[in-house]
Amino acid sequence: MTNHLDGNVLAGALSEVFTADVTSARARCGGCGRMGALAEAMVYTNAPGLVARCAGCDQVLATIVDTGDRLILSLAGLSAIELTRPLSTR
């Protein structure tokens, strides 16, 4: 595989879908069960989109493809995402 960036590179693309900063959310890998911030994922950009892989087992966690008029998002490799609610909505 080629060089990768960390999961913080997903912030811009995911901000179009989620109102919260999802890169700080805790996510569970569906492969190895590793739980950690999505920002800890290894993100590869040398594909038609962004490919986020687990830092523990290298399983694909998420893919994001921007086609211009659509955003195609797959979170198939995640078994859970834990988002913290802002204090104002608790």
N, C-alpha and C positions, 0 to 999 in steps of 0.2 A: 504494500500500500504506500501511498504517497504521504507527504507531511500533512498534519492536521492542525486545526485551530481549536481553541476551547469552546465550550457551549455558549459563551457570551455572544458569539457571532450570530446566534439564532434570535437575539432580542428584536432586531428590526423586523424580520419577517413575521415573528410570532405576535408582535404588537398590533398587526393588522387583524388578528383573530381574537386575542385575549386582551382585556383591559389591564390586567395585572402584569407585572414583569415576570414572565414564566421562567426565565432563566434562573431566578432565585428560588423557584419552587422545588420541592423535593420530589424526585421521581424514582419509581422502582422498575428495574430492568426485568422484563418478562423472562429472560433467559437464566440469569444467575441470581436474581433476587436482590442485587446490590441496590441500596437506597442512598441517594445523594442528590445534591443540587444539579439541576439540568445543566448548569454552567460548567460542571465537571466533565461533561461528555466530550468526546473527541469528535470534532466536526470537520468533514472533508468537503471541500468546495470545488473539486475538479470533476464534477458530474453535472448533469443538466440542472441540478438544484443543490440543496444542502443535505448532507447525510450525517446524522448524529449517531455515534456508536458508543456503547457502554465502555467506560474506562476500565472496568473489571474484566469483562469477557469478550469485548469487541462486537457484540450483537448489535444489529441496527436497531436503534430506539425510535428514531423519527426521520422522516424525509419531508422536505419542503421544496416545492417547485413553483416558481413564479413565472406564469406564462404571459404576463402583461395584463390581461383582462381577468385572470383567475389566479387564485392561490390554491395549490393542491397540497394538502397536509395529511400525512399519515403518522399516527402515533402507535402503530401496531406493535412495536417492540416494548412498549411500556405497559406494565400491569396496573400502575396507579400513578397519579400526579396529585401531590398534596399542596394546595394553595392556601396561604394565610389570608384571612379576610382583613380588610382595613378596620381600624378601631371604630370608625363611624358607622359601620354596618353590623356590628356585633350586638 
